Amino acid sequence: MSFESSRKLGLTASLIYVIVPVMIVVLYGFLIFSIFASISAVFAGGGGSPFGSFLSFGVISIAFIGLGFLSLIGFILFIVSMYQFSHYYKEPGIFKNIVYSLVVGIAGAGTLVVILLVAIFSSITISRLNTSATSPAPGLFFIGFFAIICAALVIGLVSALFCKRAFNQLGEKSGISSFDTAGLLILIGVIIPFISWIGWIFAALGFNSLKTRPAETYYAYNISTAPMVKPATTQNKYCPFCGTANNLDSSYCKNCGNKLL
């Protein structure tokens, strides 16, 4: 895969991550509008058919599913792009840090889901077995919920930190500072999601500004246009009788025929 195709893959993936959140916000707006419109129609007693509401909800649901697939495509394109750039710049850390970020995110999310399910089923079991008048303190539930949120935040920060390191290495090798900014904003975006969205805008700008390494063209030019080294000027042997210049290995003058000293 060429440098240009890798650049386009990274640019496309970044644009997907910029467009998808905007489309999600728009769909949520349509969803809220549809809900309020349905409620207003019920209270107004207009007798409107609910088929239109069900149809709009179905279209919005399909659109959400489509955006999910689009996000998955963007993620795959981004992974492939970073893999190609790690080979192009001969920096394995670019791809390795992305893999570490992915592993931490998936493993952390799976672990949190398991912990949350165990906590829910444990609470249900305890509530059924508890026959006394006193029930577990409701604050215990909120403490557990807060602990899960903190754990998710830590996992997100670690995953984003690996992503930031990958962008920093890509920025160092390519000389594009937009990648450094993108990595920092994505890390901050774990706490403030809107900042992460801005980070992907900087990532798109970085991929759009990528150019081939000038060192390759420079060295090729120097090798192909290197001046030829001229041999040293040959010295002559001069005839003592007529002054004619002869080669160093000559024994007799080529002009007068006298023996050279």
C-alpha positions as CSV (number, residue, x, y, z in Angstrom):
1,M,0.0,0.0,0.0
2,S,1.4,3.4,-1.0
3,F,2.0,6.4,1.1
4,E,-0.8,8.3,-0.6
5,S,-3.4,5.6,0.0
6,S,-2.3,5.3,3.7
7,R,-2.7,9.1,4.0
8,K,-6.2,8.9,2.5
9,L,-7.2,6.1,4.8
10,G,-6.2,8.1,7.8
11,L,-7.9,11.2,6.5
12,T,-11.1,9.3,5.8
13,A,-11.1,7.7,9.2
14,S,-10.6,11.0,10.9
15,L,-13.4,12.6,8.9
16,I,-15.7,9.7,9.9
17,Y,-15.0,10.4,13.6
18,V,-15.8,14.0,13.0
19,I,-19.0,13.5,11.1
20,V,-20.5,10.6,13.1
21,P,-20.9,12.5,16.4
22,V,-22.6,15.4,14.5
23,M,-25.0,13.0,12.9
24,I,-25.7,11.4,16.3
25,V,-26.6,14.8,17.8
26,V,-28.9,15.5,14.8
27,L,-30.6,12.1,15.2
28,Y,-31.1,12.6,18.9
29,G,-32.7,16.0,18.0
30,F,-35.1,14.3,15.6
31,L,-35.9,11.6,18.2
32,I,-36.7,14.2,20.9
33,F,-38.8,16.2,18.4
34,S,-40.7,13.0,17.4
35,I,-41.4,12.2,21.0
36,F,-42.7,15.7,21.8
37,A,-44.8,15.7,18.6
38,S,-46.4,12.4,19.5
39,I,-47.1,13.6,23.1
40,S,-48.6,16.8,21.8
41,A,-50.8,14.9,19.3
42,V,-52.1,12.7,22.1
43,F,-52.9,15.6,24.4
44,A,-54.3,17.7,21.6
45,G,-56.7,14.9,20.7
46,G,-56.0,15.3,17.0
47,G,-56.6,11.6,16.4
48,G,-53.4,11.3,14.4
49,S,-52.3,7.8,13.3
50,P,-49.4,6.4,15.4
51,F,-48.1,4.8,12.2
52,G,-46.1,8.0,11.4
53,S,-44.5,8.0,14.8
54,F,-43.5,4.4,14.5
55,L,-42.1,5.0,11.1
56,S,-40.0,7.9,12.2
57,F,-38.7,5.9,15.2
58,G,-37.8,3.0,12.9
59,V,-36.0,5.3,10.5
60,I,-34.0,6.8,13.4
61,S,-33.2,3.4,14.7
62,I,-31.9,2.3,11.3
63,A,-29.9,5.5,11.1
64,F,-28.3,4.8,14.4
65,I,-27.3,1.3,13.3
66,G,-25.9,2.7,10.1
67,L,-23.7,5.2,12.0
68,G,-22.5,2.3,14.2
69,F,-21.3,0.4,11.1
70,L,-19.8,3.6,9.7
71,S,-17.8,4.1,13.0
72,L,-16.6,0.6,12.7
73,I,-15.4,1.2,9.2
74,G,-13.6,4.3,10.3
75,F,-11.9,2.4,13.1
76,I,-10.7,-0.3,10.7
77,L,-9.4,2.4,8.2
78,F,-7.6,4.2,11.0
79,I,-5.9,0.9,12.2
80,V,-4.7,0.1,8.7
81,S,-3.4,3.6,8.1
82,M,-1.4,3.6,11.3
83,Y,0.0,0.2,10.5
84,Q,1.2,1.4,7.1
85,F,2.7,4.6,8.5
86,S,4.6,2.6,11.2
87,H,6.3,0.7,8.3
88,Y,6.8,3.8,6.1
89,Y,8.5,5.7,8.9
90,K,10.2,2.6,10.3
91,E,8.7,3.3,13.8
92,P,6.9,0.2,15.1
93,G,5.7,2.2,18.1
94,I,3.1,4.0,16.0
95,F,1.1,0.8,15.4
96,K,2.0,-0.9,18.7
97,N,0.6,2.0,20.8
98,I,-2.6,1.9,18.8
99,V,-2.9,-1.9,19.5
100,Y,-2.2,-1.3,23.2
101,S,-4.9,1.4,23.3
102,L,-7.3,-1.1,21.6
103,V,-6.5,-3.9,24.0
104,V,-6.8,-1.8,27.1
105,G,-10.2,-0.4,25.9
106,I,-11.7,-3.7,25.0
107,A,-10.4,-5.6,28.0
108,G,-11.3,-2.7,30.4
109,A,-14.8,-2.4,28.9
110,G,-15.4,-6.2,29.2
111,T,-14.2,-6.3,32.7
112,L,-16.5,-3.4,33.7
113,V,-19.5,-5.0,32.1
114,V,-18.8,-8.3,34.0
115,I,-18.3,-6.4,37.3
116,L,-21.5,-4.4,36.7
117,L,-23.6,-7.6,36.0
118,V,-22.2,-9.3,39.0
119,A,-23.0,-6.3,41.2
120,I,-26.6,-6.1,39.9
121,F,-27.3,-9.9,40.3
122,S,-25.7,-9.8,43.8
123,S,-27.9,-6.9,44.8
124,I,-31.0,-8.7,43.6
125,T,-30.0,-11.9,45.4
126,I,-29.3,-10.1,48.6
127,S,-32.5,-8.2,48.5
128,R,-34.5,-11.4,48.0
129,L,-32.7,-13.3,50.8
130,N,-32.9,-10.3,53.2
131,T,-36.1,-10.9,55.2
132,S,-35.3,-8.5,58.0
133,A,-36.9,-5.2,58.2
134,T,-33.7,-3.4,57.6
135,S,-32.4,-3.3,54.0
136,P,-28.9,-2.5,52.8
137,A,-28.1,1.2,52.9
138,P,-28.9,2.8,49.5
139,G,-25.7,4.7,49.7
140,L,-23.8,1.4,49.2
141,F,-25.3,1.2,45.7
142,F,-24.1,4.7,44.8
143,I,-20.7,4.0,46.2
144,G,-20.4,1.0,43.9
145,F,-21.7,2.9,40.9
146,F,-19.3,5.7,41.6
147,A,-16.4,3.2,41.8
148,I,-17.3,1.7,38.4
149,I,-17.4,5.2,36.9
150,C,-14.0,6.0,38.3
151,A,-12.6,2.6,37.0
152,A,-14.1,3.4,33.5
153,L,-12.4,6.8,33.6
154,V,-9.0,5.3,34.5
155,I,-9.3,2.7,31.7
156,G,-10.3,5.4,29.2
157,L,-7.4,7.6,30.2
158,V,-4.9,4.7,29.8
159,S,-6.3,3.8,26.4
160,A,-6.2,7.4,25.3
161,L,-2.7,7.8,26.6
162,F,-1.5,5.0,24.3
163,C,-3.3,6.7,21.4
164,K,-1.7,10.0,22.3
165,R,1.8,8.3,22.2
166,A,1.0,6.9,18.7
167,F,0.0,10.3,17.4
168,N,3.1,11.9,19.0
169,Q,5.4,9.4,17.3
170,L,3.6,10.0,14.0
171,G,4.0,13.7,14.4
172,E,7.7,13.4,15.3
173,K,8.4,11.3,12.2
174,S,6.3,13.3,9.8
175,G,7.1,16.8,11.2
176,I,3.3,17.6,11.4
177,S,2.5,19.3,14.8
178,S,-1.3,18.7,14.3
179,F,-0.8,15.1,15.4
180,D,0.6,16.1,18.7
181,T,-2.3,18.5,19.3
182,A,-4.8,15.7,18.2
183,G,-3.3,13.2,20.7
184,L,-3.5,15.7,23.6
185,L,-7.1,16.7,22.8
186,I,-8.2,13.0,22.5
187,L,-6.7,12.4,25.9
188,I,-8.5,15.4,27.5
189,G,-11.6,14.2,25.6
190,V,-11.9,11.2,28.0
191,I,-13.2,13.7,30.5
192,I,-14.8,16.2,28.1
193,P,-16.0,14.3,25.0
194,F,-16.4,17.5,22.9
195,I,-12.6,18.1,23.2
196,S,-12.0,14.6,21.7
197,W,-14.2,15.6,18.7
198,I,-11.9,18.7,18.1
199,G,-8.9,16.4,18.4
200,W,-10.1,14.3,15.4
201,I,-10.4,17.6,13.4
202,F,-6.7,18.2,14.1
203,A,-6.0,14.6,13.2
204,A,-7.8,15.1,9.8
205,L,-5.7,18.3,9.2
206,G,-2.5,16.3,10.0
207,F,-3.3,13.5,7.6
208,N,-4.3,16.0,4.9
209,S,-0.9,17.8,5.4
210,L,1.2,14.7,5.2
211,K,3.8,14.6,2.4
212,T,6.5,12.1,1.4
213,R,9.8,12.4,3.2
214,P,12.0,15.0,1.5
215,A,15.1,13.0,2.5
216,E,14.4,10.4,-0.1
217,T,14.2,12.8,-2.9
218,Y,17.3,14.7,-1.6
219,Y,19.5,11.7,-1.5
220,A,18.4,10.4,-4.9
221,Y,19.1,13.8,-6.4
222,N,22.6,13.9,-4.9
223,I,23.5,10.4,-6.0
224,S,22.2,11.0,-9.6
225,T,23.8,14.5,-10.1
226,A,27.1,13.9,-8.2
227,P,29.9,15.6,-10.2
228,M,32.5,13.3,-11.7
229,V,35.9,13.6,-10.2
230,K,38.4,14.6,-12.9
231,P,41.7,12.8,-12.9
232,A,44.8,14.8,-12.0
233,T,46.5,16.6,-14.9
234,T,49.3,14.6,-16.4
235,Q,52.8,16.1,-16.1
236,N,55.1,16.4,-19.1
237,K,58.8,15.9,-19.8
238,Y,60.3,18.8,-21.8
239,C,63.0,18.4,-24.4
240,P,66.3,20.2,-23.4
241,F,67.1,20.9,-27.0
242,C,63.8,22.2,-28.6
243,G,61.5,22.6,-25.6
244,T,58.8,20.3,-26.9
245,A,56.5,18.7,-24.2
246,N,56.7,14.9,-24.2
247,N,55.1,12.2,-22.1
248,L,56.8,11.2,-18.9
249,D,57.5,7.7,-20.3
250,S,59.1,9.0,-23.5
251,S,62.8,8.4,-24.1
252,Y,63.3,10.5,-27.2
253,C,61.8,13.9,-28.2
254,K,58.9,13.5,-30.6
255,N,59.9,16.7,-32.4
256,C,63.7,16.7,-32.7
257,G,64.5,13.1,-32.0
258,N,67.1,13.9,-29.4
259,K,67.4,11.7,-26.3
260,L,65.5,13.1,-23.3
261,L,67.3,13.4,-20.0
